[in-house]
Every structure is written in C-alpha cells, then in structure tokens.
C-alpha cells in the first residue's frame, strides 16, 4: 500500500479545511455602517489610511472604533 506525498485529499465538507482570509475593511467619511454593539451610524472621521481607526457618529454618541473592525460592517 503506497501513500502519496501530498497526503489525503481534503473533503469539501471537512471542518479542517484551511481558512480563507477575509478582505480588509476600508471605510471612508460619510459611509453608513452598522455595529454589533452600537447600532447604525455614519463615519465622520478616518485616522491614517483607514486601517488605523474611524470615528463613527451613532446618533446619541460618537465612538472611536479601531482596527480590526470585526463588529462593524458597511451598509
């Protein structure tokens, strides 16, 4: 019995498949966003090249959200 050097072929439904990296999120001034903790808002300031932090107006409060933006999504 011989085994190939590459090992067994992974199945499409395998939970051990390598993860794909999510594309980086970029926000611009004026973008409408939603945040899991704060709700709906609008980007009012971007620090650096957009990968550092953004200042978002959520209506009742303004919050500085830093990179990575795991809980924030562009609408």
N, C-alpha and C positions, 0 to 999 in steps of 0.2 A: 504494500500500500504506500503510495507516494503522495506527499503533500506539496502543494505549490508554495513558492517562496512568499507569495503575497498573502497567504492565509485564506481563511474562508471569506466568501463574498458576503457582505452585509445585506440583510433583507431590507426592503423598503419600509417595513413597519417596525424595524428594530428600534428600541429605545436607546441603544448605544451608538446611534449614528453621530458623527461629529456635528457640532452646532455650527450654524451659519452666523456670521457676524451681522448685526443689524446695521443698516447705513446710518452714518452720523446725522443727528438732527441739527438743522440750522434754522434760526428764527431771525426775522427782520422786524424793524419798527413798524407797528401797525398790524402785525399778524394777529388773528384771533386764535386763541388757544383754549384748551381745557386741561385742568389739572385735577388729579385724583383727590387731592385734599382740599383745594381752594375753589374749584369750580371753573366757571367761564371767565375769561379775561382777555386783555389786549396788551401786547408787548409795547412798552413805552420807551425802553432803552436797551441797548445791546452793548455789553462790555467786550473789548478786544475784537476778535474776528468773528464773534458769535459762538465760539466754543468755550468761553470763559464763564459768562453768566448773563442773564437777562433780567430786567426789571419789568414786572407784569402788574398791571392795574386790574384787580379783581372786583372793582366797584367799591366795596366797603374798606378795602385795604390794598396796599401795594407790597409786593413780596419780591425779594431778590432770589431767583432760582439759579443755582449753579449747575454746571456740567457734571455728570451726565444727566440729561433730562429724562429720567426713566418714567416719571409720573406725569409728564406733560406732553401733549400732542397738539399738532397744528390742525385747525379746522378748515 
